[in-house]
Amino acid sequence: MSIHFTVSDVTRNLFHSLRMDHERAPRPLSPEQRLLLECYLAGQIPESAWSDYVFEMPELARHVNARRGQH
């Protein structure tokens, strides 16, 4: 029997054991995703539609949380 770890698994486990595993910064958005984000934050996209976008592109939710955390 062999056990395989990737570097990212080992790093993630190390950060977790040191309690340094806070949420990473969101990945950059495409121009279309940035437009969706700005429209949502401006109130131009209803919550029902936004939840569909977030289902398809979860990184949008991370960007909203990051933006709201700045204010």
C-alpha positions as CSV (number, residue, x, y, z in Angstrom):
1,M,0.0,0.0,0.0
2,S,1.3,3.4,-0.8
3,I,0.2,6.9,0.3
4,H,0.4,9.8,-2.1
5,F,0.3,13.5,-1.2
6,T,0.5,16.4,-3.4
7,V,2.4,19.5,-2.4
8,S,-0.9,21.4,-2.2
9,D,-2.3,18.8,0.2
10,V,0.7,18.9,2.5
11,T,0.7,22.7,2.4
12,R,-3.1,22.9,3.1
13,N,-2.7,20.5,6.0
14,L,0.2,22.5,7.4
15,F,-1.7,25.8,7.2
16,H,-4.7,24.1,8.8
17,S,-2.7,22.7,11.7
18,L,-1.2,26.1,12.3
19,R,-4.7,27.7,12.1
20,M,-3.6,29.8,9.2
21,D,-6.1,28.5,6.7
22,H,-8.2,31.6,6.2
23,E,-10.0,32.1,2.9
24,R,-7.8,32.9,0.0
25,A,-8.3,36.0,-2.1
26,P,-10.7,35.4,-4.9
27,R,-9.3,34.7,-8.4
28,P,-9.5,37.4,-11.0
29,L,-12.7,37.7,-12.9
30,S,-13.2,37.7,-16.6
31,P,-14.6,41.0,-18.1
32,E,-18.1,39.4,-18.3
33,Q,-17.9,38.3,-14.7
34,R,-16.7,41.8,-13.6
35,L,-19.7,43.3,-15.4
36,L,-22.1,40.9,-13.7
37,L,-20.6,41.7,-10.3
38,E,-20.8,45.5,-10.9
39,C,-24.4,45.2,-12.1
40,Y,-25.3,43.0,-9.0
41,L,-23.7,45.4,-6.6
42,A,-25.5,48.3,-8.2
43,G,-28.9,46.5,-7.7
44,Q,-29.5,45.8,-11.4
45,I,-29.6,42.0,-11.0
46,P,-32.3,40.4,-8.7
47,E,-31.3,37.9,-6.1
48,S,-33.0,35.0,-7.9
49,A,-31.0,35.6,-11.1
50,W,-27.8,36.3,-9.0
51,S,-28.1,32.9,-7.3
52,D,-28.2,31.2,-10.7
53,Y,-25.0,33.1,-11.7
54,V,-23.3,32.1,-8.5
55,F,-24.4,28.5,-9.0
56,E,-22.6,28.5,-12.4
57,M,-19.6,30.6,-11.2
58,P,-19.0,30.3,-7.4
59,E,-16.1,32.7,-7.6
60,L,-18.6,35.5,-8.0
61,A,-19.8,35.0,-4.4
62,R,-16.2,35.2,-3.1
63,H,-15.8,38.5,-4.9
64,V,-19.1,39.9,-3.5
65,N,-18.0,38.9,0.0
66,A,-14.6,40.4,-0.4
67,R,-16.1,43.7,-1.7
68,R,-18.6,43.9,1.1
69,G,-15.9,43.2,3.6
70,Q,-13.9,46.2,2.4
71,H,-16.7,48.7,3.2
